[in-house]
Amino acid sequence: MAVKAEIEQFVEDYLRIEGEKQLLAEELKALFDDMKEKTDVKALKAAIRIAKIRSRLGDAESEMENILAVVDGKVI
């Protein structure tokens, strides 16, 4: 019987998390939709990509600046 209770708890937790993911996805979409009325969509997406790269690099801020300098040199 303990296994049944564990499975039921697992399913309950899983469904709760799935619901939270859906709410977060809707919130992100609304946030993006609101901002894209004020700013260029390509600029928003680029800013998001840069922020994600920075978060992955952590303390390697100088590394990020080097990458941006190289990319900036390649952009026409």
PDB file of N, CA, C and O in Angstrom:
ATOM      1  N   MET A   1       0.798  -1.196   0.000  1.00  0.00           N
ATOM      2  CA  MET A   1       0.000   0.000   0.000  1.00  0.00           C
ATOM      3  C   MET A   1       0.846   1.268   0.000  1.00  0.00           C
ATOM      4  O   MET A   1       0.417   2.299  -0.518  1.00  0.00           O
ATOM      5  N   ALA A   2       2.015   1.203   0.562  1.00  0.00           N
ATOM      6  CA  ALA A   2       2.866   2.384   0.621  1.00  0.00           C
ATOM      7  C   ALA A   2       3.260   2.846  -0.774  1.00  0.00           C
ATOM      8  O   ALA A   2       3.386   4.044  -1.031  1.00  0.00           O
ATOM      9  N   VAL A   3       3.453   1.885  -1.670  1.00  0.00           N
ATOM     10  CA  VAL A   3       3.838   2.229  -3.040  1.00  0.00           C
ATOM     11  C   VAL A   3       2.699   2.980  -3.715  1.00  0.00           C
ATOM     12  O   VAL A   3       2.934   3.941  -4.448  1.00  0.00           O
ATOM     13  N   LYS A   4       1.477   2.547  -3.473  1.00  0.00           N
ATOM     14  CA  LYS A   4       0.312   3.208  -4.069  1.00  0.00           C
ATOM     15  C   LYS A   4       0.237   4.660  -3.598  1.00  0.00           C
ATOM     16  O   LYS A   4      -0.008   5.558  -4.403  1.00  0.00           O
ATOM     17  N   ALA A   5       0.442   4.894  -2.321  1.00  0.00           N
ATOM     18  CA  ALA A   5       0.405   6.250  -1.770  1.00  0.00           C
ATOM     19  C   ALA A   5       1.523   7.100  -2.358  1.00  0.00           C
ATOM     20  O   ALA A   5       1.317   8.275  -2.659  1.00  0.00           O
ATOM     21  N   GLU A   6       2.710   6.511  -2.523  1.00  0.00           N
ATOM     22  CA  GLU A   6       3.825   7.239  -3.118  1.00  0.00           C
ATOM     23  C   GLU A   6       3.517   7.627  -4.557  1.00  0.00           C
ATOM     24  O   GLU A   6       3.813   8.745  -4.980  1.00  0.00           O
ATOM     25  N   ILE A   7       2.928   6.710  -5.304  1.00  0.00           N
ATOM     26  CA  ILE A   7       2.590   6.988  -6.701  1.00  0.00           C
ATOM     27  C   ILE A   7       1.524   8.078  -6.776  1.00  0.00           C
ATOM     28  O   ILE A   7       1.607   8.979  -7.610  1.00  0.00           O
ATOM     29  N   GLU A   8       0.529   7.991  -5.908  1.00  0.00           N
ATOM     30  CA  GLU A   8      -0.507   9.022  -5.894  1.00  0.00           C
ATOM     31  C   GLU A   8       0.084  10.388  -5.557  1.00  0.00           C
ATOM     32  O   GLU A   8      -0.286  11.394  -6.163  1.00  0.00           O
ATOM     33  N   GLN A   9       0.994  10.425  -4.597  1.00  0.00           N
ATOM     34  CA  GLN A   9       1.647  11.688  -4.235  1.00  0.00           C
ATOM     35  C   GLN A   9       2.495  12.205  -5.388  1.00  0.00           C
ATOM     36  O   GLN A   9       2.503  13.402  -5.676  1.00  0.00           O
ATOM     37  N   PHE A  10       3.205  11.300  -6.044  1.00  0.00           N
ATOM     38  CA  PHE A  10       4.025  11.677  -7.197  1.00  0.00           C
ATOM     39  C   PHE A  10       3.163  12.300  -8.289  1.00  0.00           C
ATOM     40  O   PHE A  10       3.497  13.359  -8.820  1.00  0.00           O
ATOM     41  N   VAL A  11       2.052  11.641  -8.623  1.00  0.00           N
ATOM     42  CA  VAL A  11       1.164  12.143  -9.674  1.00  0.00           C
ATOM     43  C   VAL A  11       0.590  13.500  -9.274  1.00  0.00           C
ATOM     44  O   VAL A  11       0.506  14.407 -10.103  1.00  0.00           O
ATOM     45  N   GLU A  12       0.203  13.639  -8.035  1.00  0.00           N
ATOM     46  CA  GLU A  12      -0.332  14.913  -7.547  1.00  0.00           C
ATOM     47  C   GLU A  12       0.717  16.024  -7.677  1.00  0.00           C
ATOM     48  O   GLU A  12       0.414  17.112  -8.168  1.00  0.00           O
ATOM     49  N   ASP A  13       1.936  15.751  -7.242  1.00  0.00           N
ATOM     50  CA  ASP A  13       3.018  16.733  -7.339  1.00  0.00           C
ATOM     51  C   ASP A  13       3.336  17.064  -8.792  1.00  0.00           C
ATOM     52  O   ASP A  13       3.553  18.224  -9.143  1.00  0.00           O
ATOM     53  N   TYR A  14       3.361  16.037  -9.627  1.00  0.00           N
ATOM     54  CA  TYR A  14       3.660  16.230 -11.043  1.00  0.00           C
ATOM     55  C   TYR A  14       2.619  17.140 -11.692  1.00  0.00           C
ATOM     56  O   TYR A  14       2.968  18.076 -12.411  1.00  0.00           O
ATOM     57  N   LEU A  15       1.364  16.866 -11.439  1.00  0.00           N
ATOM     58  CA  LEU A  15       0.292  17.675 -12.024  1.00  0.00           C
ATOM     59  C   LEU A  15       0.323  19.115 -11.501  1.00  0.00           C
ATOM     60  O   LEU A  15       0.049  20.056 -12.246  1.00  0.00           O
ATOM     61  N   ARG A  16       0.659  19.279 -10.219  1.00  0.00           N
ATOM     62  CA  ARG A  16       0.782  20.627  -9.656  1.00  0.00           C
ATOM     63  C   ARG A  16       1.890  21.400 -10.349  1.00  0.00           C
ATOM     64  O   ARG A  16       1.717  22.570 -10.692  1.00  0.00           O
ATOM     65  N   ILE A  17       3.031  20.748 -10.557  1.00  0.00           N
ATOM     66  CA  ILE A  17       4.163  21.403 -11.214  1.00  0.00           C
ATOM     67  C   ILE A  17       3.831  21.719 -12.671  1.00  0.00           C
ATOM     68  O   ILE A  17       4.185  22.786 -13.171  1.00  0.00           O
ATOM     69  N   GLU A  18       3.157  20.803 -13.348  1.00  0.00           N
ATOM     70  CA  GLU A  18       2.728  21.059 -14.731  1.00  0.00           C
ATOM     71  C   GLU A  18       1.815  22.282 -14.789  1.00  0.00           C
ATOM     72  O   GLU A  18       1.937  23.104 -15.697  1.00  0.00           O
ATOM     73  N   GLY A  19       0.908  22.406 -13.833  1.00  0.00           N
ATOM     74  CA  GLY A  19       0.026  23.571 -13.775  1.00  0.00           C
ATOM     75  C   GLY A  19       0.806  24.855 -13.550  1.00  0.00           C
ATOM     76  O   GLY A  19       0.510  25.882 -14.161  1.00  0.00           O
ATOM     77  N   GLU A  20       1.803  24.799 -12.673  1.00  0.00           N
ATOM     78  CA  GLU A  20       2.646  25.965 -12.415  1.00  0.00           C
ATOM     79  C   GLU A  20       3.435  26.345 -13.658  1.00  0.00           C
ATOM     80  O   GLU A  20       3.592  27.528 -13.962  1.00  0.00           O
ATOM     81  N   LYS A  21       3.933  25.337 -14.380  1.00  0.00           N
ATOM     82  CA  LYS A  21       4.667  25.614 -15.620  1.00  0.00           C
ATOM     83  C   LYS A  21       3.766  26.330 -16.624  1.00  0.00           C
ATOM     84  O   LYS A  21       4.196  27.276 -17.284  1.00  0.00           O
ATOM     85  N   GLN A  22       2.528  25.884 -16.738  1.00  0.00           N
ATOM     86  CA  GLN A  22       1.581  26.504 -17.661  1.00  0.00           C
ATOM     87  C   GLN A  22       1.320  27.953 -17.279  1.00  0.00           C
ATOM     88  O   GLN A  22       1.289  28.834 -18.139  1.00  0.00           O
ATOM     89  N   LEU A  23       1.130  28.199 -15.978  1.00  0.00           N
ATOM     90  CA  LEU A  23       0.909  29.567 -15.517  1.00  0.00           C
ATOM     91  C   LEU A  23       2.117  30.452 -15.807  1.00  0.00           C
ATOM     92  O   LEU A  23       1.965  31.600 -16.224  1.00  0.00           O
ATOM     93  N   LEU A  24       3.313  29.917 -15.587  1.00  0.00           N
ATOM     94  CA  LEU A  24       4.526  30.682 -15.868  1.00  0.00           C
ATOM     95  C   LEU A  24       4.674  30.966 -17.357  1.00  0.00           C
ATOM     96  O   LEU A  24       5.082  32.062 -17.742  1.00  0.00           O
ATOM     97  N   ALA A  25       4.346  29.989 -18.194  1.00  0.00           N
ATOM     98  CA  ALA A  25       4.426  30.189 -19.640  1.00  0.00           C
ATOM     99  C   ALA A  25       3.466  31.290 -20.078  1.00  0.00           C
ATOM    100  O   ALA A  25       3.816  32.122 -20.915  1.00  0.00           O
ATOM    101  N   GLU A  26       2.268  31.300 -19.522  1.00  0.00           N
ATOM    102  CA  GLU A  26       1.290  32.340 -19.849  1.00  0.00           C
ATOM    103  C   GLU A  26       1.772  33.706 -19.370  1.00  0.00           C
ATOM    104  O   GLU A  26       1.584  34.713 -20.052  1.00  0.00           O
ATOM    105  N   GLU A  27       2.390  33.731 -18.199  1.00  0.00           N
ATOM    106  CA  GLU A  27       2.913  34.986 -17.654  1.00  0.00           C
ATOM    107  C   GLU A  27       4.056  35.525 -18.515  1.00  0.00           C
ATOM    108  O   GLU A  27       4.125  36.724 -18.786  1.00  0.00           O
ATOM    109  N   LEU A  28       4.953  34.631 -18.943  1.00  0.00           N
ATOM    110  CA  LEU A  28       6.045  35.049 -19.828  1.00  0.00           C
ATOM    111  C   LEU A  28       5.514  35.587 -21.147  1.00  0.00           C
ATOM    112  O   LEU A  28       6.010  36.595 -21.650  1.00  0.00           O
ATOM    113  N   LYS A  29       4.524  34.934 -21.703  1.00  0.00           N
ATOM    114  CA  LYS A  29       3.941  35.384 -22.967  1.00  0.00           C
ATOM    115  C   LYS A  29       3.335  36.769 -22.810  1.00  0.00           C
ATOM    116  O   LYS A  29       3.543  37.634 -23.660  1.00  0.00           O
ATOM    117  N   ALA A  30       2.593  36.989 -21.740  1.00  0.00           N
ATOM    118  CA  ALA A  30       1.986  38.299 -21.499  1.00  0.00           C
ATOM    119  C   ALA A  30       3.057  39.367 -21.318  1.00  0.00           C
ATOM    120  O   ALA A  30       2.921  40.476 -21.835  1.00  0.00           O
ATOM    121  N   LEU A  31       4.109  39.044 -20.597  1.00  0.00           N
ATOM    122  CA  LEU A  31       5.214  39.978 -20.389  1.00  0.00           C
ATOM    123  C   LEU A  31       5.867  40.345 -21.716  1.00  0.00           C
ATOM    124  O   LEU A  31       6.119  41.517 -21.994  1.00  0.00           O
ATOM    125  N   PHE A  32       6.136  39.332 -22.528  1.00  0.00           N
ATOM    126  CA  PHE A  32       6.763  39.545 -23.825  1.00  0.00           C
ATOM    127  C   PHE A  32       5.843  40.352 -24.741  1.00  0.00           C
ATOM    128  O   PHE A  32       6.294  41.284 -25.407  1.00  0.00           O
ATOM    129  N   ASP A  33       4.561  40.000 -24.777  1.00  0.00           N
ATOM    130  CA  ASP A  33       3.603  40.713 -25.624  1.00  0.00           C
ATOM    131  C   ASP A  33       3.506  42.179 -25.241  1.00  0.00           C
ATOM    132  O   ASP A  33       3.434  43.047 -26.111  1.00  0.00           O
ATOM    133  N   ASP A  34       3.505  42.457 -23.946  1.00  0.00           N
ATOM    134  CA  ASP A  34       3.435  43.836 -23.480  1.00  0.00           C
ATOM    135  C   ASP A  34       4.673  44.621 -23.913  1.00  0.00           C
ATOM    136  O   ASP A  34       4.567  45.770 -24.344  1.00  0.00           O
ATOM    137  N   MET A  35       5.837  44.000 -23.798  1.00  0.00           N
ATOM    138  CA  MET A  35       7.079  44.701 -24.112  1.00  0.00           C
ATOM    139  C   MET A  35       7.286  44.854 -25.618  1.00  0.00           C
ATOM    140  O   MET A  35       7.866  45.842 -26.069  1.00  0.00           O
ATOM    141  N   LYS A  36       6.817  43.888 -26.391  1.00  0.00           N
ATOM    142  CA  LYS A  36       7.068  43.975 -27.831  1.00  0.00           C
ATOM    143  C   LYS A  36       6.247  45.082 -28.490  1.00  0.00           C
ATOM    144  O   LYS A  36       6.524  45.466 -29.627  1.00  0.00           O
ATOM    145  N   GLU A  37       5.235  45.598 -27.782  1.00  0.00           N
ATOM    146  CA  GLU A  37       4.506  46.762 -28.284  1.00  0.00           C
ATOM    147  C   GLU A  37       5.350  48.028 -28.153  1.00  0.00           C
ATOM    148  O   GLU A  37       5.110  49.012 -28.852  1.00  0.00           O
ATOM    149  N   LYS A  38       6.335  48.003 -27.258  1.00  0.00           N
ATOM    150  CA  LYS A  38       7.152  49.176 -26.971  1.00  0.00           C
ATOM    151  C   LYS A  38       8.533  49.119 -27.610  1.00  0.00           C
ATOM    152  O   LYS A  38       9.172  50.158 -27.779  1.00  0.00           O
ATOM    153  N   THR A  39       9.009  47.925 -27.970  1.00  0.00           N
ATOM    154  CA  THR A  39      10.384  47.722 -28.419  1.00  0.00           C
ATOM    155  C   THR A  39      10.418  46.751 -29.592  1.00  0.00           C
ATOM    156  O   THR A  39       9.493  45.965 -29.794  1.00  0.00           O
ATOM    157  N   ASP A  40      11.491  46.819 -30.355  1.00  0.00           N
ATOM    158  CA  ASP A  40      11.700  45.904 -31.475  1.00  0.00           C
ATOM    159  C   ASP A  40      11.844  44.468 -30.963  1.00  0.00           C
ATOM    160  O   ASP A  40      12.571  44.221 -30.001  1.00  0.00           O
ATOM    161  N   VAL A  41      11.154  43.525 -31.603  1.00  0.00           N
ATOM    162  CA  VAL A  41      11.168  42.126 -31.183  1.00  0.00           C
ATOM    163  C   VAL A  41      12.578  41.541 -31.266  1.00  0.00           C
ATOM    164  O   VAL A  41      12.994  40.806 -30.369  1.00  0.00           O
ATOM    165  N   LYS A  42      13.308  41.853 -32.316  1.00  0.00           N
ATOM    166  CA  LYS A  42      14.674  41.326 -32.459  1.00  0.00           C
ATOM    167  C   LYS A  42      15.563  41.814 -31.319  1.00  0.00           C
ATOM    168  O   LYS A  42      16.405  41.065 -30.822  1.00  0.00           O
ATOM    169  N   ALA A  43      15.380  43.051 -30.909  1.00  0.00           N
ATOM    170  CA  ALA A  43      16.179  43.593 -29.806  1.00  0.00           C
ATOM    171  C   ALA A  43      15.842  42.878 -28.500  1.00  0.00           C
ATOM    172  O   ALA A  43      16.730  42.590 -27.697  1.00  0.00           O
ATOM    173  N   LEU A  44      14.563  42.594 -28.292  1.00  0.00           N
ATOM    174  CA  LEU A  44      14.160  41.868 -27.085  1.00  0.00           C
ATOM    175  C   LEU A  44      14.789  40.482 -27.047  1.00  0.00           C
ATOM    176  O   LEU A  44      15.330  40.064 -26.023  1.00  0.00           O
ATOM    177  N   LYS A  45      14.713  39.774 -28.169  1.00  0.00           N
ATOM    178  CA  LYS A  45      15.268  38.421 -28.224  1.00  0.00           C
ATOM    179  C   LYS A  45      16.777  38.441 -28.034  1.00  0.00           C
ATOM    180  O   LYS A  45      17.328  37.560 -27.373  1.00  0.00           O
ATOM    181  N   ALA A  46      17.451  39.432 -28.604  1.00  0.00           N
ATOM    182  CA  ALA A  46      18.897  39.550 -28.430  1.00  0.00           C
ATOM    183  C   ALA A  46      19.236  39.829 -26.969  1.00  0.00           C
ATOM    184  O   ALA A  46      20.191  39.266 -26.434  1.00  0.00           O
ATOM    185  N   ALA A  47      18.466  40.687 -26.331  1.00  0.00           N
ATOM    186  CA  ALA A  47      18.710  41.000 -24.917  1.00  0.00           C
ATOM    187  C   ALA A  47      18.529  39.759 -24.052  1.00  0.00           C
ATOM    188  O   ALA A  47      19.293  39.535 -23.113  1.00  0.00           O
ATOM    189  N   ILE A  48      17.519  38.954 -24.367  1.00  0.00           N
ATOM    190  CA  ILE A  48      17.289  37.717 -23.617  1.00  0.00           C
ATOM    191  C   ILE A  48      18.449  36.748 -23.813  1.00  0.00           C
ATOM    192  O   ILE A  48      18.922  36.139 -22.854  1.00  0.00           O
ATOM    193  N   ARG A  49      18.911  36.602 -25.064  1.00  0.00           N
ATOM    194  CA  ARG A  49      20.041  35.705 -25.332  1.00  0.00           C
ATOM    195  C   ARG A  49      21.284  36.155 -24.586  1.00  0.00           C
ATOM    196  O   ARG A  49      21.984  35.333 -23.995  1.00  0.00           O
ATOM    197  N   ILE A  50      21.565  37.447 -24.606  1.00  0.00           N
ATOM    198  CA  ILE A  50      22.738  37.976 -23.916  1.00  0.00           C
ATOM    199  C   ILE A  50      22.625  37.731 -22.408  1.00  0.00           C
ATOM    200  O   ILE A  50      23.600  37.342 -21.765  1.00  0.00           O
ATOM    201  N   ALA A  51      21.454  37.956 -21.857  1.00  0.00           N
ATOM    202  CA  ALA A  51      21.264  37.728 -20.418  1.00  0.00           C
ATOM    203  C   ALA A  51      21.471  36.264 -20.063  1.00  0.00           C
ATOM    204  O   ALA A  51      22.059  35.959 -19.026  1.00  0.00           O
ATOM    205  N   LYS A  52      20.997  35.353 -20.911  1.00  0.00           N
ATOM    206  CA  LYS A  52      21.192  33.923 -20.656  1.00  0.00           C
ATOM    207  C   LYS A  52      22.670  33.552 -20.726  1.00  0.00           C
ATOM    208  O   LYS A  52      23.153  32.770 -19.906  1.00  0.00           O
ATOM    209  N   ILE A  53      23.381  34.101 -21.688  1.00  0.00           N
ATOM    210  CA  ILE A  53      24.817  33.829 -21.809  1.00  0.00           C
ATOM    211  C   ILE A  53      25.540  34.344 -20.576  1.00  0.00           C
ATOM    212  O   ILE A  53      26.394  33.657 -20.017  1.00  0.00           O
ATOM    213  N   ARG A  54      25.196  35.560 -20.152  1.00  0.00           N
ATOM    214  CA  ARG A  54      25.834  36.133 -18.959  1.00  0.00           C
ATOM    215  C   ARG A  54      25.580  35.282 -17.730  1.00  0.00           C
ATOM    216  O   ARG A  54      26.475  35.105 -16.904  1.00  0.00           O
ATOM    217  N   SER A  55      24.373  34.754 -17.597  1.00  0.00           N
ATOM    218  CA  SER A  55      24.075  33.941 -16.413  1.00  0.00           C
ATOM    219  C   SER A  55      24.849  32.631 -16.437  1.00  0.00           C
ATOM    220  O   SER A  55      25.215  32.113 -15.382  1.00  0.00           O
ATOM    221  N   ARG A  56      25.106  32.083 -17.632  1.00  0.00           N
ATOM    222  CA  ARG A  56      25.902  30.859 -17.734  1.00  0.00           C
ATOM    223  C   ARG A  56      27.368  31.118 -17.443  1.00  0.00           C
ATOM    224  O   ARG A  56      28.056  30.264 -16.884  1.00  0.00           O
ATOM    225  N   LEU A  57      27.845  32.292 -17.819  1.00  0.00           N
ATOM    226  CA  LEU A  57      29.253  32.606 -17.602  1.00  0.00           C
ATOM    227  C   LEU A  57      29.550  32.943 -16.149  1.00  0.00           C
ATOM    228  O   LEU A  57      30.677  32.762 -15.687  1.00  0.00           O
ATOM    229  N   GLY A  58      28.565  33.423 -15.440  1.00  0.00           N
ATOM    230  CA  GLY A  58      28.766  33.760 -14.040  1.00  0.00           C
ATOM    231  C   GLY A  58      29.742  34.895 -13.867  1.00  0.00           C
ATOM    232  O   GLY A  58      29.496  36.007 -14.336  1.00  0.00           O
ATOM    233  N   ASP A  59      30.851  34.629 -13.197  1.00  0.00           N
ATOM    234  CA  ASP A  59      31.828  35.666 -12.889  1.00  0.00           C
ATOM    235  C   ASP A  59      32.742  35.995 -14.061  1.00  0.00           C
ATOM    236  O   ASP A  59      33.579  36.890 -13.953  1.00  0.00           O
ATOM    237  N   ALA A  60      32.600  35.307 -15.148  1.00  0.00           N
ATOM    238  CA  ALA A  60      33.480  35.526 -16.295  1.00  0.00           C
ATOM    239  C   ALA A  60      32.976  36.686 -17.150  1.00  0.00           C
ATOM    240  O   ALA A  60      32.789  36.542 -18.358  1.00  0.00           O
ATOM    241  N   GLU A  61      32.757  37.833 -16.513  1.00  0.00           N
ATOM    242  CA  GLU A  61      32.220  39.016 -17.202  1.00  0.00           C
ATOM    243  C   GLU A  61      33.160  39.497 -18.295  1.00  0.00           C
ATOM    244  O   GLU A  61      32.712  39.929 -19.357  1.00  0.00           O
ATOM    245  N   SER A  62      34.466  39.423 -18.041  1.00  0.00           N
ATOM    246  CA  SER A  62      35.418  39.864 -19.064  1.00  0.00           C
ATOM    247  C   SER A  62      35.347  38.960 -20.285  1.00  0.00           C
ATOM    248  O   SER A  62      35.544  39.414 -21.413  1.00  0.00           O
ATOM    249  N   GLU A  63      35.066  37.690 -20.061  1.00  0.00           N
ATOM    250  CA  GLU A  63      34.886  36.746 -21.176  1.00  0.00           C
ATOM    251  C   GLU A  63      33.687  37.171 -22.023  1.00  0.00           C
ATOM    252  O   GLU A  63      33.739  37.119 -23.251  1.00  0.00           O
ATOM    253  N   MET A  64      32.629  37.584 -21.374  1.00  0.00           N
ATOM    254  CA  MET A  64      31.432  38.039 -22.075  1.00  0.00           C
ATOM    255  C   MET A  64      31.740  39.284 -22.884  1.00  0.00           C
ATOM    256  O   MET A  64      31.296  39.404 -24.026  1.00  0.00           O
ATOM    257  N   GLU A  65      32.485  40.202 -22.317  1.00  0.00           N
ATOM    258  CA  GLU A  65      32.833  41.422 -23.037  1.00  0.00           C
ATOM    259  C   GLU A  65      33.673  41.092 -24.277  1.00  0.00           C
ATOM    260  O   GLU A  65      33.504  41.724 -25.320  1.00  0.00           O
ATOM    261  N   ASN A  66      34.573  40.109 -24.173  1.00  0.00           N
ATOM    262  CA  ASN A  66      35.366  39.689 -25.330  1.00  0.00           C
ATOM    263  C   ASN A  66      34.474  39.095 -26.418  1.00  0.00           C
ATOM    264  O   ASN A  66      34.648  39.391 -27.600  1.00  0.00           O
ATOM    265  N   ILE A  67      33.520  38.258 -26.015  1.00  0.00           N
ATOM    266  CA  ILE A  67      32.602  37.654 -26.979  1.00  0.00           C
ATOM    267  C   ILE A  67      31.789  38.742 -27.674  1.00  0.00           C
ATOM    268  O   ILE A  67      31.644  38.720 -28.896  1.00  0.00           O
ATOM    269  N   LEU A  68      31.263  39.686 -26.910  1.00  0.00           N
ATOM    270  CA  LEU A  68      30.472  40.768 -27.497  1.00  0.00           C
ATOM    271  C   LEU A  68      31.301  41.623 -28.444  1.00  0.00           C
ATOM    272  O   LEU A  68      30.798  42.075 -29.473  1.00  0.00           O
ATOM    273  N   ALA A  69      32.566  41.846 -28.106  1.00  0.00           N
ATOM    274  CA  ALA A  69      33.435  42.629 -28.982  1.00  0.00           C
ATOM    275  C   ALA A  69      33.659  41.914 -30.305  1.00  0.00           C
ATOM    276  O   ALA A  69      33.642  42.541 -31.365  1.00  0.00           O
ATOM    277  N   VAL A  70      33.867  40.619 -30.248  1.00  0.00           N
ATOM    278  CA  VAL A  70      34.053  39.828 -31.476  1.00  0.00           C
ATOM    279  C   VAL A  70      32.786  39.849 -32.308  1.00  0.00           C
ATOM    280  O   VAL A  70      32.845  40.061 -33.519  1.00  0.00           O
ATOM    281  N   VAL A  71      31.642  39.634 -31.680  1.00  0.00           N
ATOM    282  CA  VAL A  71      30.366  39.632 -32.390  1.00  0.00           C
ATOM    283  C   VAL A  71      30.088  41.018 -32.975  1.00  0.00           C
ATOM    284  O   VAL A  71      29.634  41.133 -34.113  1.00  0.00           O
ATOM    285  N   ASP A  72      30.358  42.056 -32.205  1.00  0.00           N
ATOM    286  CA  ASP A  72      30.130  43.411 -32.672  1.00  0.00           C
ATOM    287  C   ASP A  72      30.979  43.715 -33.901  1.00  0.00           C
ATOM    288  O   ASP A  72      30.540  44.432 -34.800  1.00  0.00           O
ATOM    289  N   GLY A  73      32.189  43.173 -33.942  1.00  0.00           N
ATOM    290  CA  GLY A  73      33.051  43.354 -35.098  1.00  0.00           C
ATOM    291  C   GLY A  73      32.558  42.643 -36.334  1.00  0.00           C
ATOM    292  O   GLY A  73      32.892  43.037 -37.452  1.00  0.00           O
ATOM    293  N   LYS A  74      31.764  41.595 -36.151  1.00  0.00           N
ATOM    294  CA  LYS A  74      31.252  40.801 -37.281  1.00  0.00           C
ATOM    295  C   LYS A  74      29.921  41.335 -37.821  1.00  0.00           C
ATOM    296  O   LYS A  74      29.546  41.054 -38.960  1.00  0.00           O
ATOM    297  N   VAL A  75      29.215  42.105 -36.993  1.00  0.00           N
ATOM    298  CA  VAL A  75      27.899  42.596 -37.394  1.00  0.00           C
ATOM    299  C   VAL A  75      28.073  43.753 -38.359  1.00  0.00           C
ATOM    300  O   VAL A  75      28.878  44.659 -38.139  1.00  0.00           O
ATOM    301  N   ILE A  76      27.307  43.700 -39.420  1.00  0.00           N
ATOM    302  CA  ILE A  76      27.409  44.753 -40.447  1.00  0.00           C
ATOM    303  C   ILE A  76      26.545  45.923 -40.079  1.00  0.00           C
ATOM    304  O   ILE A  76      26.495  46.909 -40.815  1.00  0.00           O
TER     305      ILE A  76
END
